[in-house]
Amino acid sequence: MTLIILSFLSHKRFSLLKSKPLHLFLILVAMLISSSANPQVSADFTTLSATIGCGSLVVEFQDLSIGSLDTWLWGFGNGNPSTLNNPTAIYI
C-alpha cells in the first residue's frame, strides 16, 4: 500500500510505503453473566491481547464484572461460544 500526502504550503509530495497489508477488525462480543447470590451484578470486560497470525486473529478477553458471579456465556460471533470467565476467541 502506498500513502501519498501532499503538503499545500511547500508543494512537496511524500510517500509512505508499507510492506504489510492493513487489517481492520470489527468484533462484536456479547457477554451474559448470572448470579444467584447477588442480583446487582454489572457486566464488563476488556481485551488483554490481540494477536494476528497466519490468517487468524486470537483475542484474550478478561472479565471485569462486578459482583459474585455463577455463570458466564460469551458469544463472539465466530460460532464458538465460551462459558469460561476469561476466554480466548479465535477468528479465522
C-alpha positions in Angstrom: 0.0 0.0 0.0 1.2 3.5 -0.8 0.0 6.5 1.1 0.6 9.9 -0.6 0.5 13.1 1.4 0.6 16.4 -0.4 1.7 19.5 1.5 -0.1 22.5 0.1 2.4 25.0 1.7 5.5 23.7 0.1 4.0 21.6 -2.7 6.2 18.6 -1.8 5.0 15.1 -2.2 5.6 12.5 0.5 5.1 8.8 0.2 4.8 6.2 2.9 5.3 2.7 1.7 4.0 -0.2 3.8 5.1 -3.7 3.1 2.4 -5.3 5.2 -1.3 -5.1 4.5 -3.6 -3.1 6.8 -6.1 -5.2 8.7 -9.2 -3.7 10.3 -11.3 -6.0 12.5 -14.8 -5.1 13.9 -15.6 -7.7 16.6 -19.0 -7.8 18.2 -18.8 -9.6 21.6 -21.8 -10.5 23.8 -21.4 -11.4 27.4 -24.1 -12.9 29.6 -23.5 -13.4 33.3 -25.7 -14.7 36.1 -25.5 -14.6 39.9 -27.9 -16.4 42.3 -26.2 -14.7 45.3 -26.2 -11.1 44.0 -28.8 -9.9 41.6 -27.0 -6.5 41.4 -24.1 -7.6 39.2 -22.6 -5.4 36.5 -21.2 -6.9 33.3 -18.0 -5.5 31.9 -14.9 -6.9 30.1 -11.7 -5.9 28.3 -9.2 -7.5 26.0 -5.8 -8.5 27.3 -4.2 -9.1 24.0 -4.9 -9.5 20.3 -2.5 -11.4 18.1 -2.7 -11.6 14.3 -1.3 -14.9 13.0 -1.4 -16.6 9.6 -5.0 -15.9 8.5 -6.4 -15.7 12.1 -6.9 -13.3 15.0 -6.5 -14.5 18.6 -8.1 -12.3 21.2 -7.8 -12.9 25.0 -10.8 -11.4 27.0 -10.8 -10.6 30.7 -14.0 -10.4 32.8 -14.2 -7.1 34.7 -17.7 -7.7 36.0 -18.7 -6.5 39.5 -20.5 -8.9 41.9 -20.4 -12.5 42.8 -20.9 -14.5 39.5 -22.0 -18.1 38.9 -22.1 -18.4 35.2 -20.6 -16.8 32.1 -21.7 -17.1 28.5 -19.7 -15.4 25.8 -20.7 -15.0 22.2 -18.0 -13.9 19.8 -19.8 -14.1 16.5 -17.5 -16.9 15.3 -19.7 -19.8 16.2 -17.6 -20.8 19.2 -19.2 -19.6 22.5 -17.5 -19.9 25.8 -18.5 -20.4 29.5 -15.1 -19.5 30.9 -14.7 -16.4 32.9 -11.6 -15.2 30.9 -11.9 -16.8 27.5 -9.8 -16.7 24.3 -11.5 -16.3 20.9 -10.1 -17.2 17.5 -11.3 -15.5 14.4 -10.4 -17.0 11.0 
